[in-house]
Amino acid sequence: MVKMEKKDIKKVELDILIEIKRICDFYNIEFFLIGGSFLGAIRHKGFISWDDDIDIGMTRGNYEKFIQVSSKEFTGKIKVQNYYSDNTYPLSFLKVLNTAYKVKENRSRNKDSLNGIFVDVFPFDRMPKSTIRRKIQIFRFKFLNSYIEYELGWRSKNFKNEMISFLINIFSNKKITFFVKKRDKIMREYNKQKKFDYYNIPSQYGPEKEVIKEKEMNKMKQITFENIKLNIPEAYDKILTRQYGNYMIPPKPEERNAKHLNLK
C-alpha cells in the first residue's frame, strides 16, 4: 500500500468529515466528536499532531438512519463500509472511506477488504443499569467480536484468538453473518429501557471509560475543529476526565504514535 504523509491524510479525512456533516445536516442526523478527535478539539482546536484518524459518535437511532441515507448520498469513491456492504470487514462500527487512496489500516490482514482513508463512526448504545449485566454484555460482545475479527483476518494468531475460534467452530456450523447479527443484537439489547446512560461498546479505551450520561448527551455545544463547527457534549470536562484523567497533559513523546495507518 502507498505511504502518505500525515498532512495529506488529514486533508482527505477533513473532506470526508465535511461530506458527513453535509448529509447529517440535511437529514437532521446528530453526531459528535469522540475519542482523540474530541480531545484534540479541546486541547489543540483540531487534530492531535500525531493522530491519524477522525472519530465521531452517534446514538443508535441516528447511526441507523445514517446507514440508510448514505447509500444514495455517497457516490463514486466515497463509500460506507460495514460488514453488510463489505463482508470481509469485521468491525462493529462503520467507516466512511475514500477509496481513491490505497491506504491500508495496519491491523487489517485481509487482502480482500476495501481500503482507503477513512473516518470512523461509532454507535452509542444504552447501557444496562446493573453493573453485573453491563459486564456480562461487554464479555459477550468481546467474545464474539474477537471471533469475527480473527476469522476475517483482522487479528493475529495467538492462543486466545485461536482458542475462541476453536470453541465456536467446534460447537457451531453457523456462518460469520450469523455471529455478526448476534453481535449487533448484543450491542442493542438495552436500547428500549427508559432510564439509561450511553456507552461506546467497541471503544478502544474500554466501554466503561467512554461513557456519556443521558443528561450529557442531551446538551451539545459547537466547537471549532480545524475550522469546521462540530458538536461536542457541553459536559466535555467530565466526559474527558472519565476517559483520560488529566486530559490537558499530553502523553510522553515516546507514546505519541499513529495507531491506524502507515505514515511518514
PAVOLUM-328259 format. One record per residue (C-alpha): residue number from 1; x, y, z. Coordinates in pm, 1 decimal. Layout:
NUM;X;Y;Z
...
% end
This chain:
1;0.0;0.0;0.0
2;106.6;357.6;-68.2
3;259.4;563.2;210.4
4;120.8;913.4;259.7
5;223.7;1199.7;480.9
6;6.6;1287.4;780.1
7;-87.8;1629.0;645.9
8;-220.1;1473.6;323.9
9;-420.4;1209.3;507.6
10;-569.9;1467.3;741.7
11;-679.5;1682.5;448.6
12;-866.5;1386.4;295.4
13;-1021.0;1297.2;633.6
14;-1146.5;1653.3;676.1
15;-1302.4;1640.2;328.7
16;-1482.6;1317.4;428.4
17;-1595.8;1479.9;753.3
18;-1737.2;1777.2;564.1
19;-1938.0;1537.0;346.6
20;-2066.1;1353.9;654.5
21;-2168.6;1685.0;807.7
22;-2346.3;1792.9;489.9
23;-2553.5;1474.5;483.4
24;-2626.0;1479.1;856.0
25;-2734.5;1843.2;847.4
26;-2967.0;1773.7;554.3
27;-3131.1;1469.7;717.4
28;-3124.0;1607.9;1072.2
29;-2888.3;1336.6;1195.6
30;-2696.7;1430.7;1508.5
31;-2332.0;1335.6;1555.6
32;-2049.6;1448.5;1780.6
33;-1673.8;1418.8;1815.9
34;-1538.8;1136.9;2031.8
35;-1206.5;986.2;2136.0
36;-887.8;1151.0;2018.5
37;-1081.2;1387.2;1792.1
38;-1289.2;1507.7;2088.8
39;-973.3;1552.0;2296.0
40;-796.8;1722.4;2004.6
41;-1081.0;1971.0;1962.7
42;-1044.5;2079.8;2326.8
43;-667.8;2064.7;2369.3
44;-548.1;2153.2;2016.3
45;-850.7;2307.8;1839.9
46;-824.2;2028.8;1584.8
47;-612.9;1721.2;1521.6
48;-370.0;1595.7;1780.1
49;-47.9;1628.5;1581.6
50;38.6;1257.0;1593.1
51;-317.4;1132.3;1542.7
52;-409.2;977.2;1209.0
53;-788.1;948.5;1207.3
54;-1115.4;1119.3;1296.9
55;-1368.2;955.8;1529.3
56;-1732.1;1057.1;1557.9
57;-2023.6;910.3;1751.5
58;-2396.7;882.1;1701.5
59;-2672.3;744.0;1918.5
60;-2801.9;417.5;1774.7
61;-3109.4;573.2;1610.5
62;-2901.2;835.7;1432.5
63;-2644.5;572.4;1336.8
64;-2906.3;350.1;1172.2
65;-3057.2;647.6;990.5
66;-2713.2;747.5;864.2
67;-2661.1;399.3;720.8
68;-2999.5;418.0;544.7
69;-2938.1;750.7;371.5
70;-2568.1;703.8;298.4
71;-2618.8;455.5;14.7
72;-2787.2;719.1;-200.7
73;-2579.5;1014.1;-79.7
74;-2228.6;874.1;-114.2
75;-2130.9;807.4;-471.9
76;-1808.4;739.2;-655.9
77;-1501.0;679.3;-443.3
78;-1660.3;762.7;-106.6
79;-1826.3;458.4;45.4
80;-1972.6;345.4;375.1
81;-1807.3;27.1;497.1
82;-1957.3;-217.4;741.2
83;-1995.3;-593.8;728.3
84;-2315.4;-570.9;524.3
85;-2154.1;-361.4;249.6
86;-1820.9;-547.9;261.2
87;-1837.4;-897.5;408.3
88;-1461.8;-906.5;460.1
89;-1487.9;-616.4;709.4
90;-1530.7;-740.8;1067.3
91;-1556.4;-430.6;1285.0
92;-1870.9;-347.6;1483.6
93;-1873.4;17.6;1373.5
94;-1861.7;170.7;1028.3
95;-1606.9;362.3;827.7
96;-1669.1;626.2;564.2
97;-1391.0;556.3;316.2
98;-1237.9;749.1;29.8
99;-1125.7;453.3;-178.9
100;-930.1;669.1;-423.8
101;-639.1;639.4;-181.6
102;-499.8;288.9;-144.8
103;-410.5;315.4;221.2
104;-447.3;8.7;438.1
105;-518.4;10.9;810.7
106;-229.0;-151.9;996.7
107;-427.5;-428.8;1164.4
108;-611.4;-539.2;850.6
109;-461.5;-865.6;729.2
110;-742.8;-945.1;486.5
111;-619.8;-867.7;134.8
112;-977.6;-854.9;4.6
113;-1103.3;-581.2;238.8
114;-1191.3;-245.2;89.3
115;-924.9;10.6;177.8
116;-891.8;386.7;180.9
117;-858.0;692.1;402.0
118;-1144.1;693.9;649.4
119;-1348.6;849.9;925.7
120;-1470.2;610.0;1195.5
121;-1836.8;631.4;1300.6
122;-1929.6;464.4;1631.5
123;-2278.9;381.6;1760.7
124;-2354.0;474.5;2120.9
125;-2593.9;231.5;2284.7
126;-2780.2;244.8;2614.0
127;-2604.4;63.2;2893.8
128;-2766.1;-174.8;3141.8
129;-2841.5;-18.1;3480.1
130;-2698.6;-321.2;3656.7
131;-2317.5;-332.9;3675.3
132;-2326.1;-713.1;3653.9
133;-2542.3;-707.9;3340.5
134;-2310.0;-448.4;3191.6
135;-2006.9;-669.9;3247.9
136;-2187.6;-971.2;3102.5
137;-2291.1;-773.6;2796.1
138;-1934.6;-649.9;2740.5
139;-1794.1;-1001.5;2785.3
140;-2039.2;-1148.2;2532.0
141;-1963.9;-868.4;2286.6
142;-1586.2;-907.2;2319.9
143;-1603.4;-1285.7;2284.9
144;-1794.7;-1270.0;1957.1
145;-1602.1;-968.3;1835.8
146;-1269.2;-1148.4;1883.7
147;-1400.2;-1443.6;1685.1
148;-1532.0;-1231.9;1396.6
149;-1218.7;-1018.4;1369.4
150;-993.3;-1324.4;1384.1
151;-1190.5;-1522.4;1126.5
152;-1191.2;-1227.8;884.6
153;-818.9;-1162.2;916.0
154;-806.7;-855.5;1140.4
155;-641.5;-1024.6;1438.5
156;-309.1;-1203.3;1461.1
157;-272.2;-1566.4;1558.3
158;-227.9;-1618.1;1930.0
159;-352.0;-1868.6;2184.9
160;-653.4;-1664.0;2296.4
161;-781.5;-1589.8;1945.4
162;-723.3;-1944.1;1825.4
163;-897.6;-2089.8;2130.5
164;-1205.9;-1867.5;2086.0
165;-1221.1;-1966.1;1720.0
166;-1179.6;-2335.4;1806.2
167;-1455.1;-2330.0;2069.9
168;-1707.9;-2157.3;1846.0
169;-1629.5;-2365.9;1539.6
170;-1646.0;-2695.7;1727.3
171;-1990.2;-2620.4;1871.7
172;-2143.0;-2437.3;1576.2
173;-2151.4;-2463.1;1199.3
174;-2306.7;-2118.9;1153.2
175;-2161.4;-1874.1;903.0
176;-1996.5;-1546.0;1001.0
177;-2311.3;-1346.3;915.0
178;-2497.5;-1524.5;1195.6
179;-2239.7;-1412.1;1451.3
180;-2225.3;-1056.8;1315.6
181;-2602.5;-1026.9;1359.2
182;-2578.1;-1176.1;1708.3
183;-2304.7;-925.2;1799.5
184;-2523.7;-640.2;1671.6
185;-2812.6;-769.3;1881.7
186;-2594.7;-779.1;2193.9
187;-2493.4;-415.4;2141.3
188;-2856.6;-302.8;2103.3
189;-3023.0;-520.1;2365.3
190;-3077.0;-247.2;2629.0
191;-3184.0;32.8;2396.5
192;-3552.9;12.4;2493.6
193;-3508.0;91.1;2862.5
194;-3633.1;429.9;2980.9
195;-3360.2;544.3;3219.4
196;-3013.0;498.4;3086.3
197;-2668.4;626.7;3005.5
198;-2481.2;569.9;2680.0
199;-2155.8;396.9;2609.7
200;-1939.1;312.0;2312.9
201;-1924.2;-66.1;2340.0
202;-1644.0;-114.2;2078.9
203;-1434.2;165.4;2234.1
204;-1058.8;111.5;2224.9
205;-1046.2;275.6;2569.2
206;-1297.1;29.1;2711.2
207;-1674.8;85.5;2725.6
208;-1667.4;171.3;3096.0
209;-1446.3;472.2;3021.4
210;-1619.8;606.0;2710.3
211;-1948.8;678.8;2885.3
212;-2183.5;971.0;2824.4
213;-2461.0;1025.3;3077.2
214;-2815.9;1070.9;2946.7
215;-2829.1;1436.9;3054.6
216;-2485.6;1496.1;2898.1
217;-2597.7;1353.2;2564.5
218;-2896.9;1587.8;2559.7
219;-2686.5;1904.6;2583.0
220;-2448.8;1969.2;2296.6
221;-2240.8;2272.6;2203.2
222;-2043.8;2359.9;1893.0
223;-1666.0;2380.3;1885.7
224;-1416.4;2452.5;1610.7
225;-1222.3;2153.9;1482.8
226;-976.9;2261.3;1210.3
227;-1213.5;2546.1;1107.7
228;-1520.6;2318.0;1099.7
229;-1800.4;2373.5;1352.9
230;-1889.2;2041.2;1513.5
231;-2084.8;1917.8;1813.6
232;-1943.0;1801.9;2144.1
233;-2128.9;1748.8;2472.7
234;-2136.9;2058.9;2694.6
235;-2010.4;1844.6;2981.7
236;-1686.4;1777.2;2794.6
237;-1468.2;1818.4;3105.5
238;-1647.3;1542.3;3297.4
239;-1652.1;1309.8;2996.2
240;-1285.8;1357.1;2902.2
241;-1178.1;1326.5;3266.5
242;-1358.2;991.8;3292.7
243;-1183.9;876.5;2978.3
244;-832.1;1017.8;3010.0
245;-783.5;1152.4;3360.9
246;-591.4;1482.2;3338.3
247;-654.7;1517.2;2966.2
248;-481.1;1854.3;2922.6
249;-140.2;1696.4;2983.2
250;-9.7;1537.3;2659.4
251;146.2;1190.2;2675.9
252;520.5;1136.3;2679.9
253;694.1;1186.3;2340.1
254;762.3;813.5;2302.9
255;387.7;744.2;2336.9
256;283.5;984.2;2061.0
257;229.4;733.9;1783.1
258;-17.8;698.2;1498.8
259;-234.1;392.3;1559.9
260;-407.7;308.1;1236.1
261;-217.6;396.4;920.8
262;132.1;355.0;783.2
263;254.7;714.4;786.5
264;574.1;900.6;703.4
% end
